Amino acid sequence: MNVMEIEDKYGIQFCDRQLLVIEKGRGSFVWDEKGARYLDFTSGWGATCLGHAHPVITKALHKQAKKLIQNSNSGFTYSPARAKLLNQLRQLLPGNLNRMFFVNSGAEAQRCSDKAGA
């Protein structure tokens, strides 16, 4: 089976798909399996708004992946990387914004906000 057949058979489709197999990206552009280049108008989703394969991000991910892929944000343990980011953000945010919790999506943020009584 090819890529499209596998995804159609085993994946859940939530929107109309283009008959296009995107293989790689760089900056704001993506390339299909035949080498055609497209401007990525979906790059606002998640972290791709920063662009594909940015050398600074790739280097940082590689450096961190050699140490630890993920440290749960559950509160069970502490993380030097998370503490560093919290400290950096704290210096940038207004004084009344002094507590942070990292989430993956707006749905998670809403749930955390509901639990915190915000």
JONOR-V18536 format. One record per residue. N is the residue number from 1. RES is the residue in one small letter. SS is DSSP state (alpha for helix, beta for strand, coil for the rest). Layout:
BEGIN
<<N	RES	SS> <N	RES	SS>>
END
This chain:
BEGIN
<<1	m	coil> <2	n	coil> <3	v	alpha> <4	m	alpha> <5	e	alpha> <6	i	alpha> <7	e	alpha> <8	d	alpha> <9	k	alpha> <10	y	alpha> <11	g	coil> <12	i	coil> <13	q	coil> <14	f	coil> <15	c	coil> <16	d	coil> <17	r	coil> <18	q	coil> <19	l	coil> <20	l	coil> <21	v	coil> <22	i	beta> <23	e	beta> <24	k	beta> <25	g	beta> <26	r	beta> <27	g	beta> <28	s	coil> <29	f	beta> <30	v	beta> <31	w	beta> <32	d	beta> <33	e	coil> <34	k	coil> <35	g	coil> <36	a	coil> <37	r	beta> <38	y	beta> <39	l	beta> <40	d	coil> <41	f	coil> <42	t	coil> <43	s	coil> <44	g	coil> <45	w	coil> <46	g	alpha> <47	a	alpha> <48	t	alpha> <49	c	alpha> <50	l	alpha> <51	g	coil> <52	h	beta> <53	a	coil> <54	h	coil> <55	p	alpha> <56	v	alpha> <57	i	alpha> <58	t	alpha> <59	k	alpha> <60	a	alpha> <61	l	alpha> <62	h	alpha> <63	k	alpha> <64	q	alpha> <65	a	alpha> <66	k	coil> <67	k	coil> <68	l	coil> <69	i	coil> <70	q	coil> <71	n	coil> <72	s	coil> <73	n	coil> <74	s	coil> <75	g	coil> <76	f	coil> <77	t	coil> <78	y	coil> <79	s	coil> <80	p	alpha> <81	a	alpha> <82	r	alpha> <83	a	alpha> <84	k	alpha> <85	l	alpha> <86	l	alpha> <87	n	alpha> <88	q	alpha> <89	l	alpha> <90	r	alpha> <91	q	alpha> <92	l	alpha> <93	l	coil> <94	p	coil> <95	g	coil> <96	n	coil> <97	l	coil> <98	n	coil> <99	r	coil> <100	m	coil> <101	f	coil> <102	f	coil> <103	v	coil> <104	n	coil> <105	s	coil> <106	g	alpha> <107	a	alpha> <108	e	alpha> <109	a	alpha> <110	q	alpha> <111	r	alpha> <112	c	alpha> <113	s	alpha> <114	d	alpha> <115	k	alpha> <116	a	alpha> <117	g	coil> <118	a	coil>>
END
